[in-house]
Amino acid sequence: MSLFLPKLSSKKNVDEVIKTVAEKVLVLRFGRDDDSVCMQLDEILSKTSHDLSNMTSIYLVDVDKVPVYTRYFDISYIPSTIFFFNGQHMKVDYGSPDHTKFVGSFKTKQDFIDLVEVLYRGAMRGKLIVQSPIDPRNIPKYDLLYHGI
């Protein structure tokens, strides 16, 4: 399914997309094309991309090709989905300690659609963090591990 979504293969490509996508929620899926959970998420993203085309632009980023962003966003679990609006990193309160990214795959297409709509409405009002509309039972649970310096 990821054949239908554009891929970003360098830091320069990611930088350019973040700077140029305007008035839409930018969705960056960090992962690997051959990972089964990534394929499940890619299917949801590709099926919804046309319906949400007036609100969002969706891109796939291979974590192995863009290690700078993999480290910057502390992507230790894949897939991880990160959102931007007009170059600003959008955060979502999922009820977990990490508001910077959605880790794992969405359970349903509707969960993703609801999240994009809330992000879009919040961003249009100038908010940089929004409350997740997704049922907490549909949000994957994981443990954050912080490494001290």
C-alpha positions in Angstrom: 0.0 0.0 0.0 2.9 2.4 0.6 3.3 2.5 -3.2 0.6 5.2 -3.3 2.2 7.6 -0.8 5.2 9.8 -1.5 8.5 8.8 0.2 11.2 11.1 1.6 14.7 9.7 1.5 17.0 12.4 2.8 17.1 15.1 5.4 17.0 17.7 2.7 13.7 16.3 1.4 12.2 16.2 4.9 13.3 19.8 5.6 11.8 21.0 2.3 8.5 19.3 2.9 8.2 20.7 6.5 8.9 24.2 5.2 6.7 24.1 2.1 3.5 22.4 3.2 1.2 25.3 4.1 -2.3 25.4 5.6 -2.4 21.6 5.9 -1.5 19.1 8.6 1.8 17.4 7.5 1.9 13.7 8.5 5.3 12.1 8.5 5.3 8.3 9.1 8.7 7.2 10.3 9.3 3.5 9.8 10.4 0.8 7.4 8.5 -0.4 4.3 9.0 -4.1 5.1 7.8 -3.9 8.7 4.3 -5.5 9.2 3.0 -2.8 11.5 4.2 -0.1 9.2 2.4 -1.9 6.3 -0.8 -1.9 8.3 -0.4 1.8 9.1 0.5 2.6 5.5 -2.7 0.9 4.4 -4.8 3.2 6.7 -2.8 6.3 5.6 -3.2 5.5 1.9 -6.9 4.8 2.2 -7.6 8.1 3.9 -5.1 10.3 2.0 -7.6 11.1 -0.8 -10.5 11.9 1.7 -8.3 14.1 3.8 -6.4 15.7 0.9 -7.8 19.2 1.6 -6.5 19.0 5.2 -3.4 16.9 5.1 -0.3 15.9 3.2 1.1 12.4 4.1 4.7 11.3 3.5 6.6 8.2 4.4 10.1 8.5 5.9 12.5 5.5 6.2 14.2 5.7 9.6 17.4 4.2 8.2 17.8 6.9 5.5 17.1 9.9 7.8 19.0 9.2 11.1 19.2 12.9 12.0 15.4 13.1 12.4 15.2 9.6 13.9 17.5 10.8 16.7 15.9 14.3 17.0 12.4 12.9 17.5 13.7 10.0 19.6 12.1 7.4 17.4 12.9 4.1 19.2 9.7 2.3 18.2 8.4 2.1 14.7 6.2 3.1 13.2 6.0 6.6 14.7 3.8 9.3 13.2 4.7 13.0 13.6 2.5 15.9 12.8 3.4 19.5 11.6 1.3 22.5 10.6 3.0 25.5 8.7 6.4 24.3 9.8 5.4 24.0 13.5 5.6 20.6 15.2 2.1 19.8 16.5 1.8 17.8 19.7 -1.1 15.6 20.8 -2.0 14.6 24.4 -2.7 10.9 24.1 -2.8 10.4 27.8 0.8 9.1 27.7 4.1 10.8 28.7 5.1 11.4 25.1 3.1 14.1 23.2 5.5 14.4 20.3 4.5 11.4 18.2 1.9 8.6 17.8 3.7 5.3 18.2 2.3 2.2 16.5 -0.6 1.8 14.0 -4.0 3.3 14.3 -6.7 0.7 15.0 -9.1 2.1 12.5 -9.2 4.6 9.6 -11.7 6.6 11.6 -9.2 7.1 14.5 -6.7 8.6 12.0 -9.4 10.8 10.4 -10.6 12.1 13.8 -7.0 12.9 14.9 -6.2 14.8 11.7 -9.5 16.8 12.0 -8.7 17.8 15.6 -5.1 18.7 14.7 -6.4 20.8 11.7 -9.0 22.7 13.7 -6.6 23.2 16.6 -3.8 24.5 14.3 -6.2 26.9 12.5 -6.9 28.4 16.0 -3.2 28.7 16.7 -2.8 25.8 19.1 0.4 23.8 19.2 -1.0 20.9 21.3 -4.4 19.3 21.1 -6.3 16.6 23.0 -6.5 13.3 21.3 -10.0 12.3 20.1 -9.0 8.6 20.0 -10.5 6.2 22.5 -7.6 5.5 25.0 -8.2 1.7 24.5 -7.2 2.2 20.8 -3.9 3.9 21.7 -0.9 1.4 21.8 0.8 1.3 25.2 4.6 1.3 25.4 7.2 2.1 28.0 9.5 5.2 27.5 13.1 4.6 28.3 15.2 7.6 28.9 19.0 7.2 28.8 20.9 9.5 31.1 24.0 11.3 29.9 
